[in-house]
Amino acid sequence: MSGAGKSNAAKCLEDLGYFCVDNLPPSLIPKFAELTLSSRNLNRVALVLDIRGEEMFGNVLGQLRSLEHEQIPYRVVFLDASDEMLVRRYSETRRKHPLDRGRIIDSILAERAELKPIRDAADVIIDTTTLTLAALKEKLGHATEGTARADVLTVSVVSFGYKYGVPLDADLVFDVRFLPNPNYVDELRLLTGAHPAVIAFLEADEEVSAFKNQLFGFLDYLVPRFMREGKAHLTIGIGCTGGRHRSVYIANELAAHLRTKRVRAFVEFRDAQR
C-alpha cells in the first residue's frame, strides 16, 4: 500500500544484505531473475513495487507464475497499514497519492481494491501501523528467512489489545478476554504479562492451564499442515482488552511451546506499553 513504508522497507532489506530494485516493471521480472541466477554476487534480491503505473502493475501475478514455472524461489511480502494511519502519513507529508481519486481516503480505498489480489497471494503481510524502523527491520528479517527453502516456517506471535484494533497481518487470531484479568488487581495493573507476579496470578487459575493445552494442541495439529502446504511465515494474534496482561502472557507461552517443536517463533508485544 502506498504510504505503508516501502522506502523504509527497502533500506531495511539493504541492511539485511539484499540488492534492492525499486519499481521494476513487472514484465521484466522473469528476465531480471534470469540475470540474478547467472550472477555470483546477486543471491539475495528484493524487488520493491507499488501501484504506480497501474497498467504495468496488474501483471505482477502472471510474471510471478512464470518464476514458479522456472522453479525460481521467491516470497511476496505485502506492506499494509490502517486507513487512519495512511491518511495521517499523507496529511503530514502533504504528498499526493499515486491514484489521486480526490480525497485521500477515497484513493486509499481504491488502491485497496486494486491490490487485493496481490495481498491475497502474499506469503507474508506486515502491518506497519505501529512499527518503528527497528521493528520493521526485525519483521522483514523474520519474513525473508529461509526464502529458498520450502521446509522453513517462521511464526510471529503478536499480543495486542482489541481496543486498539486487530493486527492487519494476522493469519490466525485468538481472543483471550475470557481469562481472569490482572487489570482488576491494583498491584498488577501497571505490570505486563511478562512479570512474574502476573504470571503467578494467571497460572493459579485452572482455566488458563486448560486453555493453553487446547491452544497448543490445536497449533500442533495446524503447523505441520501449514508447512506441508509450503507456507513460509505465519502470524498469530493473541488479543485481550488492552494488550498488556493476558495476551502478553499467552503469546510468550505459545512462542516457547512452538520452539520446543523446532519452529522459529518470535514474539511482538504490540500494545503492552500503551
C-alpha positions in Angstrom: 0.0 0.0 0.0 1.3 3.5 -0.8 2.4 5.1 2.4 2.9 1.8 4.2 6.7 2.2 4.3 8.1 0.9 1.0 11.1 3.2 1.1 12.0 2.3 4.7 11.5 -1.4 3.9 13.9 -1.1 1.0 16.5 0.4 3.3 16.0 -2.3 5.9 16.4 -5.0 3.2 19.6 -3.5 2.0 20.9 -3.6 5.6 19.9 -7.2 5.7 22.1 -7.9 2.7 19.6 -7.6 -0.2 20.2 -6.0 -3.5 17.1 -3.8 -3.9 15.5 -2.6 -7.2 12.7 -0.1 -6.9 9.7 -0.2 -9.3 11.0 -2.6 -11.9 8.2 -3.1 -14.5 6.6 -6.5 -13.8 7.1 -7.6 -17.4 10.9 -7.5 -16.7 10.7 -9.7 -13.5 11.5 -13.0 -15.3 14.4 -11.5 -17.2 15.8 -9.9 -14.1 15.5 -13.2 -12.2 17.4 -14.9 -15.1 20.2 -12.3 -14.8 20.5 -12.8 -11.0 20.8 -16.5 -11.4 23.8 -16.0 -13.7 25.5 -13.7 -11.3 27.7 -14.9 -8.4 27.0 -11.7 -6.4 23.2 -11.4 -6.6 21.9 -14.2 -4.5 19.7 -12.1 -2.2 17.5 -9.8 -4.3 14.4 -7.7 -3.4 12.1 -6.1 -6.0 10.1 -3.2 -4.4 6.8 -2.4 -6.2 3.8 -0.2 -5.7 0.7 0.9 -7.5 2.5 3.5 -9.7 2.0 2.6 -13.3 -1.3 0.8 -12.8 -1.3 -0.9 -16.2 2.1 -2.4 -15.6 1.3 -3.4 -12.0 -1.7 -5.5 -13.0 0.5 -8.3 -14.5 2.6 -9.0 -11.3 0.9 -12.3 -10.5 1.3 -13.5 -14.1 5.0 -12.8 -14.0 5.4 -14.5 -10.6 3.8 -17.6 -12.0 6.5 -17.6 -14.7 9.1 -17.7 -11.9 7.3 -20.8 -10.5 7.4 -22.4 -13.9 11.2 -21.9 -13.9 11.4 -23.2 -10.3 12.9 -19.9 -9.1 12.1 -19.4 -5.4 10.6 -16.2 -4.2 8.5 -14.8 -1.5 5.8 -12.0 -1.6 5.8 -9.6 1.3 2.9 -7.2 1.4 3.2 -4.0 3.4 0.0 -2.6 4.9 -1.2 -0.1 7.4 -4.6 1.0 8.8 -6.6 3.5 6.7 -6.3 6.1 9.5 -2.5 5.8 9.6 -2.2 6.0 5.8 -4.4 9.2 5.8 -2.3 10.7 8.6 1.0 9.9 6.8 -0.2 11.5 3.6 -1.5 14.5 5.5 1.7 15.0 7.4 4.0 14.7 4.3 1.5 16.6 2.0 2.3 14.1 -0.7 -0.1 13.3 -3.5 -1.5 9.8 -3.6 -0.5 8.0 -6.8 -4.1 7.1 -7.7 -5.4 10.6 -6.9 -9.1 9.9 -6.6 -9.9 13.2 -4.9 -10.0 12.7 -1.1 -7.0 10.8 0.3 -9.3 8.2 1.9 -11.0 7.6 -1.5 -7.6 7.0 -3.1 -6.6 4.6 -0.3 -9.9 2.6 -0.7 -9.5 2.4 -4.5 -5.9 1.2 -4.0 -7.0 -1.5 -1.5 -9.5 -2.8 -4.1 -6.9 -2.9 -6.9 -4.2 -4.6 -4.7 -6.5 -7.1 -3.1 -5.3 -10.0 -5.5 -1.7 -9.2 -4.6 -2.4 -9.1 -0.9 -4.4 -12.3 -1.0 -1.5 -14.0 -2.8 1.2 -12.7 -0.4 3.2 -15.1 1.7 3.7 -12.5 4.4 1.7 -9.4 5.3 3.4 -6.8 7.5 1.2 -4.3 9.3 3.4 -1.1 9.7 0.8 0.9 11.5 2.6 1.0 14.8 6.1 -0.3 13.8 9.3 1.6 14.5 12.1 1.3 11.9 13.9 -1.2 14.1 10.8 -3.3 14.4 10.1 -3.2 10.7 13.7 -4.4 10.0 13.2 -7.3 12.5 9.9 -8.3 10.9 11.4 -8.2 7.4 14.3 -10.3 8.7 11.8 -12.9 10.0 9.7 -12.8 6.9 12.6 -13.3 4.4 14.4 -16.0 6.5 14.8 -19.3 4.5 13.3 -17.9 1.4 14.8 -20.6 -0.8 13.6 -23.4 1.5 10.1 -24.9 1.5 10.5 -26.6 4.8 11.1 -23.5 6.9 8.2 -21.9 8.8 8.7 -18.8 10.8 5.9 -17.9 13.3 5.3 -14.4 14.6 3.2 -14.3 17.7 1.7 -10.8 18.3 0.0 -9.8 21.5 -2.5 -7.0 21.1 -5.4 -5.1 22.6 -8.8 -5.3 21.0 -9.4 -1.6 22.0 -6.6 -0.7 19.6 -7.7 -3.0 16.7 -6.8 -6.4 15.4 -3.4 -6.7 13.6 -3.9 -6.4 9.8 -1.3 -9.1 9.2 -2.7 -11.8 11.5 -3.3 -15.2 9.8 -4.9 -16.6 13.0 -6.4 -14.6 15.9 -7.2 -16.0 19.4 -9.3 -14.0 21.9 -8.2 -14.5 25.5 -10.5 -11.9 27.1 -12.4 -14.7 28.9 -9.3 -15.4 31.1 -9.0 -13.8 34.6 -8.0 -10.1 34.2 -5.0 -8.9 36.2 -6.0 -5.3 35.4 -8.6 -5.5 38.2 -5.8 -6.3 40.8 -4.3 -3.0 41.9 -0.8 -4.3 42.4 -0.8 -5.9 39.0 -2.4 -3.2 36.9 0.8 -1.4 35.8 2.7 -4.6 35.2 2.7 -6.7 32.0 2.1 -10.3 31.3 5.8 -11.0 31.3 6.1 -10.0 35.0 6.4 -13.0 37.5 3.6 -11.6 39.7 1.2 -11.5 36.7 2.3 -14.9 35.6 1.7 -16.4 39.0 -1.8 -14.8 39.1 -2.7 -16.3 35.8 -1.2 -19.7 36.4 -3.1 -20.0 39.6 -6.3 -20.3 37.6 -7.1 -23.8 36.2 -8.9 -22.3 33.2 -5.6 -20.7 32.0 -3.9 -24.1 32.0 -6.8 -25.8 30.3 -6.9 -23.1 27.6 -3.1 -23.4 26.9 -3.4 -27.2 26.5 -6.2 -26.7 23.9 -4.4 -23.9 22.1 -1.1 -25.8 22.0 -2.8 -29.0 20.8 -4.7 -27.1 18.1 -1.5 -25.5 16.7 0.5 -28.7 17.0 -2.1 -30.0 14.5 -2.1 -27.0 12.3 1.6 -26.0 12.0 2.8 -29.2 10.2 -0.1 -28.8 7.7 0.9 -25.2 7.0 4.4 -26.4 6.4 3.2 -29.2 4.1 1.4 -26.6 2.0 4.6 -24.6 1.7 3.7 -21.7 3.9 6.8 -19.8 4.9 5.5 -17.4 7.5 2.6 -17.5 9.9 1.4 -14.6 12.1 -0.7 -15.5 15.1 -2.5 -12.7 17.0 -3.3 -13.1 20.7 -5.8 -10.5 21.9 -7.1 -9.3 25.2 -8.8 -6.0 26.1 -5.7 -3.7 26.4 -2.9 -5.9 25.2 -1.0 -5.6 28.4 -1.5 -8.7 30.6 -3.3 -11.9 29.3 -2.3 -11.6 25.7 1.4 -11.0 26.6 1.4 -14.0 28.9 -0.2 -16.3 26.4 1.9 -15.0 23.5 5.1 -15.8 25.5 3.8 -19.2 26.5 2.8 -20.1 22.9 6.1 -19.0 21.4 8.0 -21.0 24.0 5.9 -24.1 23.2 6.4 -23.7 19.4 10.2 -23.5 19.9 10.1 -27.0 21.6 8.6 -28.2 18.3 11.6 -26.8 16.4 9.6 -23.9 14.9 11.2 -20.5 14.6 8.9 -18.4 16.8 9.2 -14.7 17.6 7.1 -12.5 19.9 5.9 -9.0 19.4 4.1 -7.1 22.2 2.3 -4.5 20.1 0.3 -2.7 22.8 2.0 -3.8 26.1 3.3 -0.3 26.8 0.3 1.8 25.9 
